[in-house]
Amino acid sequence: MISSIGFTELVIIGATVLGLVLVVVVSRRK
């Protein structure tokens, strides 16, 4: 089963990935 720590890590990783994607998109638009 998924532990609370694992779930928290997934949320943090997901937020980080979304942030990186936004940076790449903005860089490409420029």
mmCIF file of the N, C-alpha and C atoms, coordinates in Angstrom:
data_MODEL
# 
_entry.id   MODEL 
# 
loop_
_atom_site.group_PDB 
_atom_site.id 
_atom_site.type_symbol 
_atom_site.label_atom_id 
_atom_site.label_alt_id 
_atom_site.label_comp_id 
_atom_site.label_asym_id 
_atom_site.label_entity_id 
_atom_site.label_seq_id 
_atom_site.pdbx_PDB_ins_code 
_atom_site.Cartn_x 
_atom_site.Cartn_y 
_atom_site.Cartn_z 
_atom_site.occupancy 
_atom_site.B_iso_or_equiv 
_atom_site.pdbx_formal_charge 
_atom_site.auth_seq_id 
_atom_site.auth_comp_id 
_atom_site.auth_asym_id 
_atom_site.auth_atom_id 
_atom_site.pdbx_PDB_model_num 
ATOM 1  N N  . MET A 1 1  ? 0.850  -1.211 0.000   1.00 0.00 ? 1  MET A N  1 
ATOM 2  C CA . MET A 1 1  ? 0.000  0.000  0.000   1.00 0.00 ? 1  MET A CA 1 
ATOM 3  C C  . MET A 1 1  ? 0.882  1.256  0.000   1.00 0.00 ? 1  MET A C  1 
ATOM 4  N N  . ILE A 1 2  ? 0.319  2.355  -0.486  1.00 0.00 ? 2  ILE A N  1 
ATOM 5  C CA . ILE A 1 2  ? 1.088  3.602  -0.552  1.00 0.00 ? 2  ILE A CA 1 
ATOM 6  C C  . ILE A 1 2  ? 1.104  4.262  0.823   1.00 0.00 ? 2  ILE A C  1 
ATOM 7  N N  . SER A 1 3  ? 2.304  4.600  1.297   1.00 0.00 ? 3  SER A N  1 
ATOM 8  C CA . SER A 1 3  ? 2.414  5.249  2.604   1.00 0.00 ? 3  SER A CA 1 
ATOM 9  C C  . SER A 1 3  ? 2.243  6.756  2.460   1.00 0.00 ? 3  SER A C  1 
ATOM 10 N N  . SER A 1 4  ? 2.001  7.439  3.579   1.00 0.00 ? 4  SER A N  1 
ATOM 11 C CA . SER A 1 4  ? 1.802  8.891  3.533   1.00 0.00 ? 4  SER A CA 1 
ATOM 12 C C  . SER A 1 4  ? 3.063  9.583  3.029   1.00 0.00 ? 4  SER A C  1 
ATOM 13 N N  . ILE A 1 5  ? 4.231  9.033  3.416   1.00 0.00 ? 5  ILE A N  1 
ATOM 14 C CA . ILE A 1 5  ? 5.503  9.634  2.992   1.00 0.00 ? 5  ILE A CA 1 
ATOM 15 C C  . ILE A 1 5  ? 5.642  9.508  1.480   1.00 0.00 ? 5  ILE A C  1 
ATOM 16 N N  . GLY A 1 6  ? 5.318  8.335  0.948   1.00 0.00 ? 6  GLY A N  1 
ATOM 17 C CA . GLY A 1 6  ? 5.423  8.117  -0.494  1.00 0.00 ? 6  GLY A CA 1 
ATOM 18 C C  . GLY A 1 6  ? 4.482  9.048  -1.233  1.00 0.00 ? 6  GLY A C  1 
ATOM 19 N N  . PHE A 1 7  ? 3.261  9.212  -0.693  1.00 0.00 ? 7  PHE A N  1 
ATOM 20 C CA . PHE A 1 7  ? 2.288  10.099 -1.338  1.00 0.00 ? 7  PHE A CA 1 
ATOM 21 C C  . PHE A 1 7  ? 2.800  11.527 -1.342  1.00 0.00 ? 7  PHE A C  1 
ATOM 22 N N  . THR A 1 8  ? 3.362  11.964 -0.210  1.00 0.00 ? 8  THR A N  1 
ATOM 23 C CA . THR A 1 8  ? 3.894  13.332 -0.110  1.00 0.00 ? 8  THR A CA 1 
ATOM 24 C C  . THR A 1 8  ? 5.008  13.543 -1.112  1.00 0.00 ? 8  THR A C  1 
ATOM 25 N N  . GLU A 1 9  ? 5.883  12.540 -1.235  1.00 0.00 ? 9  GLU A N  1 
ATOM 26 C CA . GLU A 1 9  ? 6.999  12.656 -2.183  1.00 0.00 ? 9  GLU A CA 1 
ATOM 27 C C  . GLU A 1 9  ? 6.476  12.773 -3.608  1.00 0.00 ? 9  GLU A C  1 
ATOM 28 N N  . LEU A 1 10 ? 5.431  12.002 -3.930  1.00 0.00 ? 10 LEU A N  1 
ATOM 29 C CA . LEU A 1 10 ? 4.859  12.061 -5.287  1.00 0.00 ? 10 LEU A CA 1 
ATOM 30 C C  . LEU A 1 10 ? 4.303  13.452 -5.561  1.00 0.00 ? 10 LEU A C  1 
ATOM 31 N N  . VAL A 1 11 ? 3.657  14.046 -4.568  1.00 0.00 ? 11 VAL A N  1 
ATOM 32 C CA . VAL A 1 11 ? 3.078  15.387 -4.743  1.00 0.00 ? 11 VAL A CA 1 
ATOM 33 C C  . VAL A 1 11 ? 4.187  16.405 -4.989  1.00 0.00 ? 11 VAL A C  1 
ATOM 34 N N  . ILE A 1 12 ? 5.272  16.307 -4.195  1.00 0.00 ? 12 ILE A N  1 
ATOM 35 C CA . ILE A 1 12 ? 6.393  17.247 -4.345  1.00 0.00 ? 12 ILE A CA 1 
ATOM 36 C C  . ILE A 1 12 ? 7.044  17.080 -5.710  1.00 0.00 ? 12 ILE A C  1 
ATOM 37 N N  . ILE A 1 13 ? 7.270  15.826 -6.111  1.00 0.00 ? 13 ILE A N  1 
ATOM 38 C CA . ILE A 1 13 ? 7.898  15.563 -7.414  1.00 0.00 ? 13 ILE A CA 1 
ATOM 39 C C  . ILE A 1 13 ? 7.000  16.078 -8.534  1.00 0.00 ? 13 ILE A C  1 
ATOM 40 N N  . GLY A 1 14 ? 5.711  15.844 -8.416  1.00 0.00 ? 14 GLY A N  1 
ATOM 41 C CA . GLY A 1 14 ? 4.774  16.298 -9.446  1.00 0.00 ? 14 GLY A CA 1 
ATOM 42 C C  . GLY A 1 14 ? 4.801  17.813 -9.577  1.00 0.00 ? 14 GLY A C  1 
ATOM 43 N N  . ALA A 1 15 ? 4.810  18.525 -8.444  1.00 0.00 ? 15 ALA A N  1 
ATOM 44 C CA . ALA A 1 15 ? 4.848  19.991 -8.480  1.00 0.00 ? 15 ALA A CA 1 
ATOM 45 C C  . ALA A 1 15 ? 6.144  20.468 -9.112  1.00 0.00 ? 15 ALA A C  1 
ATOM 46 N N  . THR A 1 16 ? 7.255  19.799 -8.785  1.00 0.00 ? 16 THR A N  1 
ATOM 47 C CA . THR A 1 16 ? 8.558  20.184 -9.342  1.00 0.00 ? 16 THR A CA 1 
ATOM 48 C C  . THR A 1 16 ? 8.572  19.984 -10.850 1.00 0.00 ? 16 THR A C  1 
ATOM 49 N N  . VAL A 1 17 ? 8.040  18.842 -11.301 1.00 0.00 ? 17 VAL A N  1 
ATOM 50 C CA . VAL A 1 17 ? 8.011  18.549 -12.740 1.00 0.00 ? 17 VAL A CA 1 
ATOM 51 C C  . VAL A 1 17 ? 7.174  19.598 -13.466 1.00 0.00 ? 17 VAL A C  1 
ATOM 52 N N  . LEU A 1 18 ? 6.006  19.940 -12.896 1.00 0.00 ? 18 LEU A N  1 
ATOM 53 C CA . LEU A 1 18 ? 5.144  20.939 -13.535 1.00 0.00 ? 18 LEU A CA 1 
ATOM 54 C C  . LEU A 1 18 ? 5.874  22.268 -13.631 1.00 0.00 ? 18 LEU A C  1 
ATOM 55 N N  . GLY A 1 19 ? 6.618  22.629 -12.587 1.00 0.00 ? 19 GLY A N  1 
ATOM 56 C CA . GLY A 1 19 ? 7.373  23.887 -12.593 1.00 0.00 ? 19 GLY A CA 1 
ATOM 57 C C  . GLY A 1 19 ? 8.420  23.878 -13.691 1.00 0.00 ? 19 GLY A C  1 
ATOM 58 N N  . LEU A 1 20 ? 9.136  22.755 -13.818 1.00 0.00 ? 20 LEU A N  1 
ATOM 59 C CA . LEU A 1 20 ? 10.180 22.660 -14.847 1.00 0.00 ? 20 LEU A CA 1 
ATOM 60 C C  . LEU A 1 20 ? 9.567  22.757 -16.237 1.00 0.00 ? 20 LEU A C  1 
ATOM 61 N N  . VAL A 1 21 ? 8.412  22.118 -16.426 1.00 0.00 ? 21 VAL A N  1 
ATOM 62 C CA . VAL A 1 21 ? 7.744  22.155 -17.732 1.00 0.00 ? 21 VAL A CA 1 
ATOM 63 C C  . VAL A 1 21 ? 7.363  23.593 -18.078 1.00 0.00 ? 21 VAL A C  1 
ATOM 64 N N  . LEU A 1 22 ? 6.840  24.328 -17.101 1.00 0.00 ? 22 LEU A N  1 
ATOM 65 C CA . LEU A 1 22 ? 6.454  25.719 -17.355 1.00 0.00 ? 22 LEU A CA 1 
ATOM 66 C C  . LEU A 1 22 ? 7.668  26.535 -17.763 1.00 0.00 ? 22 LEU A C  1 
ATOM 67 N N  . VAL A 1 23 ? 8.807  26.314 -17.107 1.00 0.00 ? 23 VAL A N  1 
ATOM 68 C CA . VAL A 1 23 ? 10.036 27.048 -17.432 1.00 0.00 ? 23 VAL A CA 1 
ATOM 69 C C  . VAL A 1 23 ? 10.462 26.748 -18.863 1.00 0.00 ? 23 VAL A C  1 
ATOM 70 N N  . VAL A 1 24 ? 10.394 25.474 -19.254 1.00 0.00 ? 24 VAL A N  1 
ATOM 71 C CA . VAL A 1 24 ? 10.795 25.081 -20.614 1.00 0.00 ? 24 VAL A CA 1 
ATOM 72 C C  . VAL A 1 24 ? 9.875  25.729 -21.640 1.00 0.00 ? 24 VAL A C  1 
ATOM 73 N N  . VAL A 1 25 ? 8.577  25.721 -21.374 1.00 0.00 ? 25 VAL A N  1 
ATOM 74 C CA . VAL A 1 25 ? 7.608  26.307 -22.313 1.00 0.00 ? 25 VAL A CA 1 
ATOM 75 C C  . VAL A 1 25 ? 7.872  27.797 -22.475 1.00 0.00 ? 25 VAL A C  1 
ATOM 76 N N  . VAL A 1 26 ? 8.089  28.496 -21.361 1.00 0.00 ? 26 VAL A N  1 
ATOM 77 C CA . VAL A 1 26 ? 8.344  29.941 -21.419 1.00 0.00 ? 26 VAL A CA 1 
ATOM 78 C C  . VAL A 1 26 ? 9.636  30.213 -22.175 1.00 0.00 ? 26 VAL A C  1 
ATOM 79 N N  . SER A 1 27 ? 10.658 29.401 -21.939 1.00 0.00 ? 27 SER A N  1 
ATOM 80 C CA . SER A 1 27 ? 11.948 29.589 -22.615 1.00 0.00 ? 27 SER A CA 1 
ATOM 81 C C  . SER A 1 27 ? 11.786 29.404 -24.122 1.00 0.00 ? 27 SER A C  1 
ATOM 82 N N  . ARG A 1 28 ? 10.997 28.411 -24.518 1.00 0.00 ? 28 ARG A N  1 
ATOM 83 C CA . ARG A 1 28 ? 10.807 28.150 -25.948 1.00 0.00 ? 28 ARG A CA 1 
ATOM 84 C C  . ARG A 1 28 ? 10.017 29.276 -26.596 1.00 0.00 ? 28 ARG A C  1 
ATOM 85 N N  . ARG A 1 29 ? 9.054  29.859 -25.857 1.00 0.00 ? 29 ARG A N  1 
ATOM 86 C CA . ARG A 1 29 ? 8.251  30.950 -26.418 1.00 0.00 ? 29 ARG A CA 1 
ATOM 87 C C  . ARG A 1 29 ? 9.131  32.165 -26.674 1.00 0.00 ? 29 ARG A C  1 
ATOM 88 N N  . LYS A 1 30 ? 10.112 32.393 -25.802 1.00 0.00 ? 30 LYS A N  1 
ATOM 89 C CA . LYS A 1 30 ? 11.031 33.526 -25.986 1.00 0.00 ? 30 LYS A CA 1 
ATOM 90 C C  . LYS A 1 30 ? 11.969 33.204 -27.130 1.00 0.00 ? 30 LYS A C  1 
# 
